[in-house]
């Protein structure tokens, strides 16, 4: 946080957590620090959408839609990337999305049909059925 003359450089998980703890304990109200961290994480996440790679620099595999249309993986309408936000408090910051399909892209999982026997997806203009 430049306004308070604060700089935090983190390398390695244990060192990062220890330094963050020291910084948090030195501030009466660390919300501003966590707000800056949250904003940086949002920008970093949005940049990864643009560059199509994970936090470690690993390229994302091209989606079928991106291969077919020449577009970007996870960026058809840009709704997901545009929804990335953060919320800061004196105890930390949370970064995420309120877009319902964000979690399945982040964590993976099984999509189960709610009111049908099979899932139906449109892939390259064709309907594809997926059995349970």
C-alpha positions as CSV (number, residue, x, y, z in Angstrom):
1,X,0.0,0.0,0.0
2,X,1.8,3.1,-1.2
3,X,-0.5,5.5,0.9
4,X,0.8,4.0,4.1
5,X,4.4,3.5,2.8
6,X,3.9,-0.3,3.0
7,X,5.5,-2.8,0.7
8,X,5.1,-6.6,1.0
9,X,7.2,-9.0,-1.1
10,X,6.4,-12.6,-0.6
11,X,8.5,-15.6,-1.7
12,X,7.7,-19.1,-0.5
13,X,4.5,-20.1,1.3
14,X,5.8,-20.2,4.9
15,X,7.8,-16.9,4.5
16,X,4.8,-15.3,2.8
17,X,2.4,-16.3,5.6
18,X,4.8,-15.2,8.3
19,X,5.4,-11.8,6.6
20,X,1.7,-11.3,6.1
21,X,1.0,-12.1,9.7
22,X,3.6,-9.5,10.8
23,X,2.2,-6.9,8.6
24,X,-1.4,-7.6,9.8
25,X,-0.3,-7.4,13.4
26,X,1.4,-4.1,12.9
27,X,-1.7,-2.4,11.5
28,X,-4.7,-1.4,13.7
29,X,-7.0,-1.9,10.7
30,X,-5.4,-4.0,8.0
31,X,-8.5,-3.8,5.8
32,X,-6.8,-1.4,3.4
33,X,-3.8,-3.8,3.0
34,X,-6.2,-6.7,2.3
35,X,-8.1,-4.5,-0.1
36,X,-4.9,-3.8,-2.1
37,X,-4.1,-7.5,-2.0
38,X,-7.6,-8.4,-3.3
39,X,-7.4,-5.8,-6.1
40,X,-4.0,-7.2,-7.2
41,X,-5.4,-10.8,-7.2
42,X,-8.4,-9.7,-9.3
43,X,-6.1,-8.0,-11.9
44,X,-3.8,-11.1,-11.8
45,X,-6.7,-13.4,-12.4
46,X,-8.1,-11.2,-15.3
47,X,-4.6,-11.2,-16.8
48,X,-4.5,-15.0,-16.7
49,X,-7.8,-15.1,-18.6
50,X,-6.2,-12.8,-21.3
51,X,-3.0,-14.9,-21.5
52,X,-4.9,-18.2,-21.0
53,X,-2.6,-19.7,-18.4
54,X,-2.6,-20.8,-14.7
55,X,-0.9,-19.0,-11.8
56,X,2.3,-21.0,-12.4
57,X,2.4,-20.1,-16.1
58,X,1.0,-23.4,-17.4
59,X,-1.0,-22.8,-20.6
60,X,-4.7,-23.8,-20.4
61,X,-5.7,-26.5,-22.9
62,X,-7.8,-25.0,-25.7
63,X,-11.5,-25.6,-25.4
64,X,-13.4,-27.1,-28.3
65,X,-15.2,-23.8,-28.8
66,X,-12.0,-21.8,-28.8
67,X,-10.5,-24.3,-31.3
68,X,-13.5,-24.1,-33.6
69,X,-14.0,-20.3,-33.5
70,X,-10.5,-19.1,-32.9
71,X,-11.6,-17.5,-29.6
72,X,-10.2,-17.8,-26.1
73,X,-10.8,-20.6,-23.7
74,X,-13.2,-19.6,-20.9
75,X,-13.9,-16.3,-22.7
76,X,-16.9,-16.6,-25.0
77,X,-19.0,-13.8,-23.6
78,X,-16.4,-12.6,-21.0
79,X,-19.1,-12.9,-18.3
80,X,-16.9,-15.0,-16.1
81,X,-13.8,-12.9,-16.3
82,X,-15.8,-9.7,-15.9
83,X,-17.4,-11.1,-12.7
84,X,-14.1,-11.6,-10.8
85,X,-14.2,-9.4,-7.7
86,X,-12.9,-9.2,-4.2
87,X,-14.1,-8.4,-0.7
88,X,-11.7,-7.2,2.0
89,X,-12.0,-7.0,5.8
90,X,-9.7,-6.5,8.7
91,X,-9.2,-10.3,8.8
92,X,-8.5,-11.0,5.1
93,X,-9.6,-10.8,1.6
94,X,-11.8,-13.2,-0.6
95,X,-11.6,-13.3,-4.4
96,X,-14.2,-15.0,-6.5
97,X,-17.2,-14.8,-8.7
98,X,-21.0,-15.1,-8.4
99,X,-21.3,-16.8,-11.8
100,X,-22.7,-20.2,-11.1
101,X,-20.5,-22.1,-13.5
102,X,-17.3,-20.5,-12.1
103,X,-16.8,-23.3,-9.5
104,X,-17.0,-26.1,-12.0
105,X,-14.3,-24.4,-14.1
106,X,-12.1,-23.8,-11.1
107,X,-12.5,-27.0,-9.1
108,X,-13.9,-29.5,-11.6
109,X,-16.6,-31.9,-10.7
110,X,-19.5,-33.9,-12.0
111,X,-22.5,-32.3,-13.7
112,X,-25.6,-34.3,-13.0
113,X,-28.9,-33.7,-14.8
114,X,-31.6,-32.3,-12.5
115,X,-34.8,-33.1,-14.4
116,X,-33.6,-35.3,-17.4
117,X,-32.0,-38.6,-17.8
118,X,-29.1,-37.2,-19.8
119,X,-27.1,-34.0,-20.2
120,X,-27.2,-32.3,-23.5
121,X,-24.4,-30.0,-24.8
122,X,-24.1,-28.1,-28.0
123,X,-20.6,-28.8,-29.4
124,X,-19.6,-27.2,-32.7
125,X,-23.3,-26.8,-33.6
126,X,-24.2,-30.5,-32.9
127,X,-26.1,-31.7,-29.9
128,X,-24.1,-34.2,-27.8
129,X,-25.8,-36.4,-25.2
130,X,-23.8,-37.4,-22.1
131,X,-24.9,-40.4,-20.1
132,X,-24.6,-40.5,-16.3
